[in-house]
């Protein structure tokens, strides 16, 4: 099942702090908190600023976000909140990258995020604050079906942002100190691999095909991917396919065989093996547990 975490636990890695739990969602509502150091983690992060504004450092560059805005960025780039004004609250939402890439957000929008851009919605609606409170209640209710509903509503909100007006800051990786270079070096090659996987994960693909898109030697590309993403290319592909399969198990009545093939698994036996090893239950047990939960609650 999808897991939500109330906060991201920090692992110190001076001068940066590296956050883990990249495969889990996070949701926090709190007063803006200044950060003594930069940190980075693998999530796509959303920040809502309700009745408050904030200044951030992204890869060493300062940006200011006005009151009442929503921003989204890939948190693998070092970032830090350095100042805030106002008495309001902010909401932080942490999206696993592999989940985000299955949402079919526009290529240009996604490409900017994966290159380190910070995108700011120019249209924050009066209902956004109340909606985030509903999301928080649904998450705290701990219902798998409600969590899936929240995920879908977050996806639709970001999709709306991607087709409306939004602002970018023209951020680049130029001028980073040597400590930060080791964190983000090679992100262009990583973005190429992630894009290729995102476009082909539901088909039969090989590591050679994925790495050849970068122009790097296969072993070099594989090491780069693992260093930044903290999982191997094969593990990452399986994560995408499992996310796809989970959504179909929840949202459709399709047979397991059809789901296995549509999600990119070559056979139902392979699907069962990967699914059971990851979630300690079969796909059918997963579906039955959801049905049981919805009846009992």
Secondary structure, DSSP 8 states (H G I E B T S, - for coil): ---EESS--EEEETTEEEE--TTSEEEEEE-----SS-EE-SSEEEEEEES-EEEEEETTEEEEE-TT-EEEEETTS-EEEEEEESS-EEEEEEE-HHHHTTS---HHHHHHHHTT--EEES---TTHHHHHHHHHHHHHHT-HHHHHHHHHHHHHHHHHHHHS-EE-----STT--HHHHHHHTTHHHHHHHHHHHHHHTTS---HHHHHHTTTS-HHHHHHHHHHHHSS-HHHHHHHHHHHHHHHHHHH----HHHHHHHTT-SSHHHHHHHHHHHHSS-HHHHHHHHHHHHHH-
